[in-house]
């Protein structure tokens, strides 16, 4: 879609430039586990998209498929079926009420553009704010896994 002055905004395919911007984001506190610390290689594999605001600035991202899964200790944590969705909202926008529309936008994209039926995501167990957003969007818990690198518990949710 086009905004003022012809700028494209909305969901667009991930670019190297966008991936670099996203990889530089710094979440604080317990959310620091989501920091990419400059490594954006995972954002450039599989179906990955940037969410741009009307000024053309990256405010979020969506990933679908294998790259959306966390590396889990448990074998078979992700049975075939649902389309896995990973997502991230720019840190300074977290906690300002953008969560539900952001998640709903990703779900719509998965269904309309990628033909998804069921959608699955994984969230850090201690991130109660995000879990609440996902539950309000219709997701429910289907399992728990341990992140291979951090040892943190994550919750698998499906819609």
N, C-alpha and C positions, 0 to 999 in steps of 0.2 A: 504494500500500500504506500501511497505517497502523501507526505505531509506538506507543510508550508515550504515554499521555495523548492519544490520538487524532491525533497529528501525522502529517501526510502526509509520506512520504519515498520516495525512489526517483527515477525520471525523470519530470519534470513539464514542461509547456510553459513556455518562457521567458517571464518577466515583465519589465517595465521595471525593477522593483526588483532582480531577480536580475541583469539585464544590467548595471546600475550597479555592483553588487558585483564582478562579474567584470571589468568594464572598469577597476576600480581595482587589480586584482592587479598586482604588480610582480615580474617575473622578473629574475634578475640574470645578469651575465656575458653569454655569447653568446646565452642564451635571451631577453635583453631585446628581441630582434626581435619577440617575441610580445606585448609590452606594448601594450595598446590606448590607454593614456594618456587614459582617460576617455571615449573615443569608443565608445559601445556600439551605434550605429545598425546595424551589421552583424549584431549578435546578434538583432535584432528583425525581420529579413527572412528569408523562407524557413523551412523547418522547423528550429527551434532549440529545444533542451531543456536544462533545468538538472538536474544530479544533486545530490540532497540527501542528507545523512546522516540518521541516526535522530533527531537533534536538530532537523532541519529547516534546517540550514545548507547553503549552496551550497558544494559541494566540487569541482564539475566542470561541464563543459558539452559538448554535442554539437551540431553543425550538419550539415545534410545538403543536398546539391544545389549550386547555383551558389555560394552563399556559402562553401562549404567549400574552394573552389579558391583558390589564390593568384593574384594578378595576375602573369602570366608574360610575359616578353619574347617567348618563342617562340610563334608562331602554331600552332594545332592541338595544343597540348600535352595537351589533355584530350579524347580521342575519345569519342563517345557510347558508352554501354554501362553501365559500373559506376556505382553510386551513390557520389558523393563524400561523404566524412565528414571533418569537422573536429572537433577535440576539444581540450580543455584541462583539465588538472588543477590545482587550487589550488597555487600555488607552494610553500607549506610542506609539501605532501604529496609533492612530487616526490622521487624517490630513496629512498623508504621502502618500496618493494615493492608499491605499489598499482597500478602501471602495467598489468600484464597483466589483472587483474580489471576495471580501468577500461575498457580497450580492448575486452575480451570483452563487457562489458556494452553498449557502444555497438554492437558488431557484432550482438549478439542483438536489440537494439532495432530496428536497421536491417532485419533480416530478418523479425522477427515483426510489427512494427508498420508498417513501410513497404514490406514485400514485396521487399526488395532481394535480388538474387542475388549478383552480384559487388560488392565494396566496394573503393573506392579512397581513399587518403589521400596527403597531401603533407607531407613532413617536411624540416626544414632539414638540408642535407647534413652539417654538422659536428655534429649532435646524435646522436652514436653511441649514447648511452644509450636514447633514444627509438626509434631504428632497431632496436636489439636487441630491445626490447619488441615492436615490430611484427612482426619476423621470428619471434619465439617464438610470436606469435599467428597465424602462417601467411602473413603478407604477404611479397611479394617485389618487388624493384625492377623497374619497367617503363620508367622514363625519368628524365631529369634536366632541370630547367628553371631559369631565372634569375628571381628575384623582381624585378619591375619597379621597385619603390621602393628596396629595399635593395641590389640587385645581388648578393645572396647566392644560392648554389646550393641548390636544393631537389631532393629525390628523390621521385618519384611511385612509390607502392607499391600493389599490388593483392592482394586475397584472393579 
